[in-house]
Amino acid sequence: MSKNRLLAAVLFLSITLPYSVALADLNGAASGPEQGEAALQDAQEAEADRRLLEQFRAAQLSLTQAIEIAEGLHRGSRAAAAAFELSDSAAYRITTVKSGEAWENLIDANTGRVMGLERASSLDEFSLDERSNIVALRSVAQELSDAVRVAEKAASGKAFGGGLMTQEGKLHFFVVVLSDGDLKEVRLEPPKAGHKGSDLYRLR
């Protein structure tokens, strides 16, 4: 899977708001009458991706740490989506949920400080699939941060982002990991209710 498709997985399968990250088709070639303009746009997007990954590699804070900070802002909340992004500065955008509420926060990727204003919303504002995934999250003991740790170990890299998805009618965590210069997607199926521990995940 190409880098841009993996980045898109974080951006569109997660429940966070649209990102400012420009995604490049790193393997595609421009064609047609607007080839020159398309090639320039591809080059600009490729440069944006390069800068994004460069800043991600340099980030002092891990995705797991950012998730823990965001969850600490609302007692009892659980992370449902998280991803690194680069706007004014490097940050992790984390969406946490509890009961019928959701909060979105930017966590500085170097200092751990909360950046900007928090966005609060109701789960009623989410799509049916998103709400279904969040409801399913209540039935598992594992957290997104647990899945991140397992994925980083499995892929031998640093987690870029992750979230919830349904596969074959079951809830899964997906985590995108930067490993040896490539982005890899790791999907994990949480164990049945009543089991705890990140080592009980099943890789898919």
N, C-alpha and C positions, 0 to 999 in steps of 0.2 A: 504494500500500500504506500502511495506517495506521501511526501511530507504534508502537502496541502490537504490531502484527504484526512490525514490523522489530526491535523489542526482543526479541520472542519468538524471532526467528530467531537472534539471538546467544545467547540463553539455552538454547535447546533443540537447535539444530543443532550447537552446539559441544560439546566433550566435558568441559566444566568441570562442577563440582558445582552443585546448585541454588543460586540467588542469593536474597538477601533483598529484592530489588527488587520492589515492587508495580507491576503493569502495569495501566494503565487503558484501557478502551475509550473512547477520546476522541470517537468519532463515534456511539456507541450511546446509546439512550434507554431508561430503565428502564420496565417495564410490569408489570401484574399487581397482586395484593393487597399485595405487599411493595414497592411502588414507592418509598415514602418511605425505607425502609431501604436499598434498592438505590441510590437517588440519593445518599444520604449516603456509602455505600461508594464509589461512583464518584467523588464529590468528593474523598474522602480519597486515593484512588488517583491521581487527576489531580494533586493537590497533591504526592504523592510523586514522580510523574514530573517535575513542574515543578522540584522541588528537586534531583532527580537531574541533570537537564540543566543547571540553573544551576551546580551544583558542577562538572559536566564542563566547562562553558565556562571556568570559573575555574582549572581544573587547570593547573599549571605544567609537568607532564611530559606528553609526547606518548605515544600508544600505542606507537609505534616505539621510543622510548627505554625504556619499561617492558619491552617484549619483549626488547630487548638486555640489560637488567639480569637478567631471569629466565634467559635462555639462558646468561649468564655464570656462573650458580650451579652449572651442571653442564657441564663442558667437552664439546663435541660435541653437546649437546642442541639440539632445534629446537622452536620454538613451534608448537603445533597448534591452540590456541584462546586467545582473549584478549578481555576485555571490561571496561569501566569499571563500577564499582558503588559504592554508598554504603551503608556499614553504620555502624560507629563513626566512620569518616572516609572521605574520598574515596580510592579505590584502584583499581588494575587487577588483575584476577585472571587470571593467566597459567598455562596448562598447557603444559609442555614435555615432550618425549619423546626417548628414546634407546634403541635396541634394544628390549628388552621392558619397559622401565621408563618411568614417568611421574611428574612432579612438579607440584604445584600450589602457587603462591606468590601472595601479595598484595603488590603493590608500591605504596607510598605515591605518590599521584598528584601530590604537591607536592615531596616531598623525594627520592624515588627509593629510600628505605629499604625493606628487606624487613620486612613486618609479620607478627607472629604466627608460628605454627609452620608449617613446610612439611608438606604432605601428600604422601607417597610412595605409589605403588601400582604394581601390575603391569598390563600391558595386558590380561591375562586377565580383569580386572574390568570391562573396557569391553564395550560391545555389539559385535556382529559388524560392523555398519556402521561404527562408530567405528574398530575395529581395521583394517578394510579401507582406510579413508581414510588412516590413519597409515602403513600398509604402502605405499600408493600415493605418499605423500609422499616416501618414500625414492628414488623413481624420477625426481624432478624436482630441478633444481638451485636453483630459486627458493625463497625463504623467505616466511613469512607477513608479515614486515616489509617485504619488497619489494612484496608485493601491497598493503599498507597505503599505501605511498608513491604507488603508481600510482592507487589508488582516491581518495586525498585530492586528487590533481591532477585526476583526471577529474571528480570531483564538486565541486571547489572548496570543500572543507570540512575538518573535523577528524574523524579516525577514532574511533569510539566502541567498536568491537569487531570481531572477525572470527574466522574459523575455516575448517574444511575441509568440503566436501560433494561428493557425487557427482551429476553431471548428465549424462544421456545416456551413462552408463557411463564417464565421464571425471572425474578429480579436478579440482575447482575450488576456488579460494579465494573466500570471500565476505567482504566488508567493509561494515560499516554506518557511514556518514559523516553527521555533522551539518553541514548546509549551508543557510545562510539560514533557520535556525530549523526546518528539516525534516530528518527522518532518511531517508537514501537508502541503498538496498542496491546494492552494486556486486559483480558476479560476474566473476571473471577465470579464464581457462583458461591454465595454465602451458604454455610451449612444450615441444616434445619434448626428451627427454634430450639433453644435449650442448650446449644453448644456455644462456647465462647473460645476466643483465641484466634489470632491471625493465622496460625499454622493450619487451621482447619479448612481454609479456602480450597476450592477446586479450580484450577486454571482451565480456561476454555480456549 
